[in-house]
Amino acid sequence: MTLPETMRALEARDFSIDALAISSRPVPEPRRGEILVRVGAASLNYRDLAILAQKYFPSLPLPYVPASDACGKVVAVGEDVTRFRVGDRAIPVYTQGWHDGMPTPEQRTRRTLGAPLSGVLQEYVCVPAEDAVRVPAHLSDREAATLPIAALTAWSTLQEGGVKSGDAVLVQGTGGVALFALQFAKLAGATAIVLSSSDEKLERAKALGADVGINYRTTPDWEGPVRDATGGRGVDIVVETAGSTLTKSVASLAFGGFVGVVGFVGGYEATLPLRALIGPMIRVQGIAVGSRARFEAMNRAIERHGLRPVIDSVRPLERAAEAFGMMARGAQFGKLVVDVAG
Ligand SMILES: NC(=O)c1ccc[n+]([C@@H]2O[C@H](COP(=O)([O-])OP(=O)(O)OC[C@H]3O[C@@H](n4cnc5c(N)ncnc54)[C@H](OP(=O)(O)O)[C@@H]3O)[C@@H](O)[C@H]2O)c1
């Protein structure tokens, strides 16, 4: 196959949604051990918005190509590649080089796609073959593009929390991580309690299997109602995407409960009364997406159960800025996808 010399890429020329523009860039060539992926679709994460707002990697050189999550087809391979062949579908792993166990500090801070490594909102991306995974066969590129950060983070949180049948899981909001957490909780046989700012979104979450919905705007002190929903026992796992609500989350937990601290959509700080942790032997753990091995294990579960990601909407590359705007307003339900192949 003859590859074009140039490709379309979405560049951020400044730290602002208004500064996103299509440009022409050279198509990269795979070096030894690398694969070249023709991107079918990409998806956005809150992180991409935070970077564009200069809240993350404030000194990232401009212009840069945003976003880390994509799925596409391998169109060329470098020397010594055995993991993929031309024609296979592949998903690049967000934390490049993290294959199993714990990541190194270097991988966590310097080897993540979408900053500081170049992003995926472009027609072709080159990654080491060792840093991509196969695609669950029943998923389209658009669906599979939602997996690398949001799904894997939700999966890791429930794994670290030791989810099991009969547990109760509290999920905050109806964004990307939250809805995957809801879906994985249900797969595991757990009860899922969802918080949202919108009654309409709570109804949609119930249609996906949520057992209880609580509106955190109209019920800002939701820890009591969460406990009531579990017969007073408390939940076993909280997927903390809001961050600033950590104190309420701890107050929602059963003895021996687990909070996976994932995000900060509500703010970057929380105060924890230490006695609320000690007596009930609460575990609080930071979550940083997941390794390639965990990604592959998650994909096996997704395939086994025929799970389908929740996509809010799909836009072409030229209109990706609208998706960033929608995320800034918190208007989405599930994942915002960009159709890169057109
Ligand atoms: N540590 C990691 O590995 C990791 C990985 C992925 C994401 N994250 C972080 O996790 C957070 C969520 O990411 P995402 O990609 O899922 O974001 P997203 O798709 O933009 O979803 C954000 C959702 O959070 C909900 N929300 C906002 N304020 C809230 C509050 N005070 N209490 C409860 N829910 C609230 C809203 O849901 P409603 O509209 O229903 O109210 C909103 O739609 C972000 O901070 C992100 O940076 C961390």
The ligand as a Gaussian input file, in Angstrom:
#p B3LYP/6-31G(d) Opt

LIG

0 1
 N       -6.490000       8.910000      37.467000
 C       -6.745000       8.458000      36.262000
 O       -6.151000       7.493000      35.807000
 C       -7.835000       9.104000      35.474000
 C       -8.277000       8.527000      34.286000
 C       -9.375000       9.090000      33.638000
 C       -9.969000      10.240000      34.158000
 N       -9.464000      10.800000      35.278000
 C      -10.093000      11.967000      35.869000
 O      -11.407000      11.578000      36.285000
 C      -12.320000      12.668000      36.123000
 C      -13.450000      12.238000      35.195000
 O      -12.913000      12.008000      33.914000
 P      -13.872000      11.688000      32.675000
 O      -12.983000      11.600000      31.482000
 O      -14.774000      10.586000      33.003000
 O      -14.681000      13.057000      32.628000
 P      -16.001000      13.441000      31.862000
 O      -16.343000      12.407000      30.854000
 O      -15.837000      14.854000      31.450000
 O      -17.111000      13.371000      33.017000
 C      -17.168000      14.313000      34.013000
 C      -18.521000      14.141000      34.740000
 O      -18.296000      14.346000      36.127000
 C      -19.510000      14.694000      36.717000
 N      -19.266000      15.680000      37.766000
 C      -18.871000      16.955000      37.658000
 N      -18.791000      17.534000      38.878000
 C      -19.144000      16.571000      39.774000
 C      -19.296000      16.560000      41.183000
 N      -19.049000      17.634000      41.926000
 N      -19.681000      15.403000      41.777000
 C      -19.921000      14.303000      41.039000
 N      -19.825000      14.270000      39.687000
 C      -19.434000      15.399000      39.079000
 C      -20.440000      15.201000      35.634000
 O      -21.502000      14.245000      35.525000
 P      -23.047000      14.707000      35.457000
 O      -23.158000      15.480000      34.187000
 O      -23.806000      13.427000      35.444000
 O      -23.317000      15.541000      36.669000
 C      -19.542000      15.181000      34.385000
 O      -20.244000      14.824000      33.226000
 C      -11.457000      13.820000      35.604000
 O      -10.991000      14.597000      36.684000
 C      -10.286000      13.130000      34.930000
 O       -9.142000      13.944000      34.843000
 C       -8.405000      10.264000      35.938000

